[in-house]
Structures are given as C-alpha cells and as structure tokens.
C-alpha cells in the first residue's frame, strides 16, 4: 500500500477532475475520427458520460473495412452527423480544469491533436496520462494489458470499441487503481507507479512516459 507520507510533486494539479477520453477512427489516419467518448471521474463516481458520432473530415473520410470490423461504425451511420468543428464546442468545457486519461493515450492524444489541426482549432492546455502504462506497472502479472483484459481483472463489464463505453471503462480502471494503491489523487498514483504525465498545450505537447526502474545494487 502507498505510504501516507508520499506527497505529489505538484499538489496544485491534484484537485483536477479526471476526464477519460476515447476516439474511434474510420481508417489509419488519426484525424479520421468517427466517434468520441468522454467520461468524468469525480469522487470515485463516473459522471458526465457522453458519446457522439462524428462525420470525418473530407480529406480522410473513407472507412476502411478493418476499422469498421472493430467498432461497427459504417459511413451511412455518420452521413448526417456533425463534423469535429461542431462537436468540439460541446466538449471543450469537459477539458477545463481536468487531467485527461486514455487507454493507449498516444493514439487518442494523437487523434485529438490531428483533428484539431485539420479544423485549425487551437489546442487547449491539459495534463494527461495513459492507463495502459499505469496498468503495466501496477499489475505486471497479467497476461496482457488490453482494456478488456484489465476490466475483467477489476470486474467492470462494458462493450469494447464503443467510444463512450471505452471511456467509462478507462475511468473505472483509474478508480480501481486509486483503490489498489491507496492514492488520494491522480498525481500521487502516477508518482507511485513511476509514470510522468504528458501535457497538451498550444505551444508544446509532451508525451506520457514511464520512469525506468533503478537498478538494484549488487
């Protein structure tokens, strides 16, 4: 269990609400988002859960059969859906005073940055972390660290590859990680696991990283 004396390095960030984020894409282009899901974790409860179908940008709007086989979203399902520039104003407030978590965050943060670029929208500023990197550190004994495997481990049922469901699953997973470690906040959790948060901002974006374990003295 976590030592009670363990304090976060940046306590001013510890009160941030945790916002889980998930994108589904139409093809290999990270900007071809066809669905977004968000779910907020506040005081151990999942709140403000939302999923929105999106019509991908015209420059990358084709649907690859492989992607369709994963998430089940077909072109006709988003033909009359809003594009990202209409959806972003509905979600922007969710990112205010939040730390973002995503499972395999490099993909979701990459998709977010790419689609904001496509529509010439300014990036907001927020810290983020990857629940997969955390899980590898906290539960190294598991056969793999896919979202569905981890949710079986913590007892959460969901429909995989639906953006709203995946976001809720990532939020619940963080809740169980906080319980497992005894951490009081997300930053103490990351410190305990040896993971440094990434950051998105209009000026610079930095990745979420795993801190290498120190070699034991012989």
C-alpha positions in Angstrom: 0.0 0.0 0.0 1.0 3.6 -0.6 2.9 5.3 2.2 0.9 8.1 3.8 3.9 10.4 3.7 4.1 10.2 -0.1 3.2 13.6 -1.4 2.7 14.7 -5.0 5.3 16.9 -6.5 2.7 19.4 -7.9 -0.1 19.5 -5.4 -1.8 22.3 -7.3 -2.7 19.8 -10.0 -4.0 17.1 -7.7 -7.6 18.5 -7.5 -8.1 18.2 -11.2 -11.1 16.2 -12.3 -10.2 13.1 -14.3 -11.6 13.0 -17.8 -11.4 9.7 -19.7 -11.2 10.1 -23.5 -11.6 7.7 -26.3 -11.7 8.0 -30.1 -12.7 5.6 -32.9 -11.4 6.3 -36.3 -12.6 5.5 -39.8 -9.2 4.5 -41.1 -5.4 4.6 -40.3 -5.3 8.4 -40.4 -5.5 9.5 -36.8 -7.6 12.5 -37.8 -10.4 10.4 -39.3 -12.4 10.3 -36.0 -15.9 8.9 -36.4 -16.8 8.7 -32.7 -15.7 10.3 -29.5 -16.5 9.2 -25.9 -15.8 11.1 -22.7 -16.5 10.1 -19.0 -15.6 12.1 -15.9 -14.4 10.5 -12.7 -15.3 12.6 -9.7 -15.0 11.3 -6.1 -15.0 7.7 -7.2 -18.1 8.1 -9.4 -18.4 8.2 -13.2 -20.3 11.3 -14.2 -20.9 13.3 -17.4 -20.6 10.3 -19.7 -21.1 11.1 -23.3 -20.7 9.6 -26.8 -21.0 11.4 -30.1 -20.9 10.1 -33.7 -18.8 12.3 -36.0 -18.5 12.6 -39.7 -14.8 12.5 -40.5 -13.1 15.4 -42.3 -13.4 15.2 -46.1 -9.6 14.7 -46.5 -9.7 11.4 -44.6 -13.4 10.4 -44.6 -13.2 6.9 -46.1 -14.0 3.9 -43.9 -11.5 1.0 -44.0 -13.1 -2.4 -43.6 -10.7 -3.3 -40.8 -11.8 -0.3 -38.7 -15.4 -1.0 -39.4 -14.9 -4.6 -38.2 -13.5 -3.3 -34.9 -16.1 -0.6 -33.9 -19.0 -1.3 -36.3 -19.5 2.3 -37.4 -20.3 2.5 -41.1 -20.3 5.5 -43.5 -24.1 5.7 -43.6 -24.3 6.0 -39.8 -22.3 9.3 -39.8 -23.6 10.7 -43.1 -25.7 13.3 -41.3 -23.6 13.5 -38.2 -21.8 16.7 -37.2 -18.1 17.2 -38.0 -15.5 17.8 -35.3 -15.6 21.6 -35.6 -19.3 21.5 -34.5 -18.7 18.9 -31.8 -15.6 20.5 -30.1 -17.6 23.4 -28.6 -19.9 20.9 -26.9 -16.9 19.1 -25.3 -14.4 22.0 -24.6 -15.7 22.6 -21.1 -15.0 19.0 -20.2 -11.3 19.6 -20.7 -11.2 22.7 -18.4 -9.5 22.0 -15.1 -9.3 18.3 -16.0 -6.5 15.8 -16.3 -7.2 13.5 -19.3 -6.7 9.8 -19.2 -6.9 7.4 -22.2 -6.0 3.8 -22.7 -3.0 3.7 -25.1 -3.0 7.5 -24.8 -0.5 8.0 -27.6 -3.3 7.0 -30.0 -6.1 9.1 -28.6 -4.0 12.2 -27.9 -2.5 11.9 -31.4 -6.0 11.7 -32.9 -7.1 14.8 -30.9 -4.1 16.8 -32.0 -4.5 15.8 -35.6 -8.2 16.6 -35.8 -7.7 20.0 -34.1 -5.1 20.7 -36.7 -7.4 19.7 -39.6 -10.0 22.2 -38.5 -7.5 24.8 -37.5 -8.7 24.9 -33.9 -6.4 26.0 -31.0 -5.3 23.2 -28.7 -6.4 23.6 -25.1 -3.9 23.0 -22.3 -4.2 20.0 -20.0 -2.1 17.2 -18.5 -2.8 13.6 -19.5 -1.7 10.1 -18.7 -2.0 6.6 -20.1 -4.0 4.0 -18.1 -2.2 1.2 -20.0 1.2 2.4 -18.9 0.0 2.5 -15.3 -1.6 -1.0 -15.5 1.7 -2.5 -16.8 3.4 -1.1 -13.7 0.7 -2.0 -11.2 -0.4 -5.4 -12.5 2.7 -6.8 -14.3 1.5 -10.4 -13.7 -1.5 -10.1 -16.1 -1.3 -11.9 -19.5 -1.7 -8.6 -21.3 -2.9 -5.0 -20.5 -5.6 -4.6 -23.1 -8.6 -2.6 -21.9 -11.0 -5.7 -21.9 -8.4 -7.8 -20.1 -8.0 -5.2 -17.4 -11.7 -4.7 -17.0 -12.2 -8.4 -16.4 -9.5 -8.1 -13.8 -11.2 -5.3 -11.9 -14.8 -6.6 -12.5 -16.2 -4.0 -14.9 -18.5 -5.0 -17.8 -18.6 -2.9 -20.9 -18.9 -3.1 -24.7 -15.4 -2.8 -26.1 -14.7 -0.4 -29.0 -17.7 1.8 -28.4 -16.2 5.2 -27.5 -18.5 6.0 -24.6 -18.1 2.5 -23.2 -14.3 2.6 -23.5 -14.1 6.0 -21.9 -16.2 4.8 -19.0 -14.0 1.7 -18.7 -10.8 3.7 -18.6 -12.3 6.0 -15.9 -13.4 3.0 -13.8 -10.0 1.4 -14.2 -8.3 4.6 -12.8 -10.8 4.4 -9.9 -9.7 0.8 -9.1 -6.0 1.8 -9.5 -6.5 4.6 -6.9 -8.1 2.0 -4.6 -5.4 -0.6 -5.2 -2.6 1.8 -4.4 -4.3 3.8 -1.7 -3.5 7.0 -3.6 -5.7 10.0 -2.8 -5.3 11.7 -6.2 -4.2 11.0 -9.8 -0.7 12.6 -9.4 0.2 10.6 -6.3 -1.0 7.5 -8.3 1.4 8.3 -11.1 4.3 9.0 -8.8 3.7 5.6 -7.1 3.7 3.8 -10.4 6.7 5.6 -11.8 4.8 7.3 -14.7 5.2 11.0 -15.6 2.2 12.8 -17.1 2.2 14.3 -20.6 0.9 17.7 -21.5 -1.0 19.1 -24.4 -0.8 22.9 -25.0 -0.9 25.3 -27.9 2.8 25.8 -27.6 4.2 22.4 -26.9 3.0 18.8 -26.4 5.0 16.3 -24.3 4.4 12.5 -24.0 3.4 10.5 -21.0 6.4 8.5 -20.0 7.4 5.5 -17.8 10.3 6.3 -15.5 12.9 3.5 -15.8 13.3 1.5 -12.6 16.6 2.0 -10.8 18.9 -1.0 -11.0 19.3 -2.7 -7.7 22.7 -2.6 -6.0 24.6 -5.8 -6.1 
